[in-house]
Amino acid sequence: MNRAFVLQELTEAHEALTRMIQEIRDTPDYDSGELFAEMPHLYHHLNTAWNARNVSQDEAQHVSDVTFKRWSAFPDDLPMFE
């Protein structure tokens, strides 16, 4: 596992989630529109942490658009509460 890369992505997800939580607390009219805009960013980092967990540092630094989209996709190898 590329620990540094996973940690980087999870840190980004943590920061995004912390920001979202604070915005919801501070903004009385925060609604589904804002949530809709922010959730893809959060999922991108979580999904990338999982999907790219075994890439080399070189692969992590030189990412094509196709690979970026593949890493951002919801994992198909992560069972969810079956």
For each residue, the residues with C-beta under 8 A, 3 or more apart:
1: 6 53 54
2: 5 6 52 53 54 55 56 57 60
3: 6 7
4: 7 8 57
5: 2 8 9 49 52 53 55 57 60
6: 1 2 3 9 10 49 53
7: 3 4 10 11
8: 4 5 11 12
9: 5 6 12 13 45 46 48 49 52
10: 6 7 13 14 45 46 49
11: 7 8 14 15
12: 8 9 15 16 45
13: 9 10 16 17 42 45 46 49
14: 10 11 17 18
15: 11 12 18 19
16: 12 13 19 20 38 41 42 45
17: 13 14 20 21 42
18: 14 15 21 22
19: 15 16 22 23
20: 16 17 23 24 35 38 42
21: 17 18 24 25
22: 18 19 25 26
23: 19 20 26 27 30 34 38
24: 20 21 27 30
25: 21 22
26: 22 23
27: 23 24 30 34
28:
29:
30: 23 24 27 34 35
31: 34 35
32: 35 36
33: 36 37
34: 23 27 30 31 37 38
35: 20 30 31 32 38 39
36: 32 33 39
37: 33 34 40
38: 16 20 23 34 35 41 42
39: 35 36 42 43
40: 37 43 44
41: 16 38 44 45
42: 13 16 17 20 38 39 45 46
43: 39 40 46 47 72 74
44: 40 41 47 48 72
45: 9 10 12 13 16 41 42 48 49
46: 9 10 13 42 43 49 50
47: 43 44 50 51 71 72 73 74 75
48: 9 44 45 51 52 71 72
49: 5 6 9 10 13 45 46 52 53
50: 46 47 53 75 78
51: 47 48 70 71 72 73 75
52: 2 5 9 48 49 55 59 60 71
53: 1 2 5 6 49 50
54: 1 2
55: 2 5 52 59 60
56: 2 59 60
57: 2 4 5 60 61
58: 61 62
59: 52 55 56 62 63
60: 2 5 52 55 56 57 63
61: 57 58
62: 58 59
63: 59 60 67 68 71
64: 67 68
65: 68 69
66: 69 70
67: 63 64 70 71
68: 63 64 65 71 72
69: 65 66 72 73
70: 51 66 67 73
71: 47 48 51 52 63 67 68
72: 43 44 47 48 51 68 69
73: 47 51 69 70 76
74: 43 47
75: 47 50 51 78
76: 73
77:
78: 50 75
79: 82
80:
81:
82: 79
